[in-house]
Amino acid sequence: MPYWLMKSEPDEASIDDLAAAPSQTLPWTGVRNYQARNFMRDAMQRGDGVLFYHSSCAEPGIAGLAHVAGGLGPDETQFDPASPYFDAKSTREAPRWLKVDVRLDRKTRLLPLHEMRQAPALATMRVLQRGNRLSITPVEAAEWHAVLRLLEG
């Protein structure tokens, strides 16, 4: 099973928002990077594991575990002029941006970025690489299992 790390700003969509959502499922909207979009379009499948990562906050890190619940389709925010994710060049006939649905497996303790950096098993994890800004990155099986061990501490 493939694994992913998906970043969300907690003031926009937090692990608590996911837990409170109907069926504990949210559409993963707002992705505006072609490589991250292509991961959703070409590689993600229903059931893939997700490390739900809080970014752009006081203490970034992994806040929970989830999975891809399906729902690949157009990201509706691209069509909404009131949305910060509006894309005037995108059309319903040829949408540029996609979303998948993400369902909560469980909220975890926060595994902060600084703790992740100290774990040798995570040394090659893409989120820890200098200059990585992608909101969605693949996670190797060994990295996934190392994260689970750290969370269980």
Salt bridges, closest charged atoms under 4 A:
ASP16 OD1 - LYS107 NZ 2.61
ASP42 OD1 - ARG41 NE 2.68
GLU59 OE2 - HIS114 NE2 3.79
ASP75 OD2 - ARG32 NH1 3.01
GLU76 OE1 - ARG92 NH2 2.91
ASP87 OD2 - ARG96 NH1 3.57
ASP101 OD1 - LYS99 NZ 3.17
ASP105 OD1 - HIS67 ND1 2.69
GLU115 OE2 - ARG109 NH2 2.76
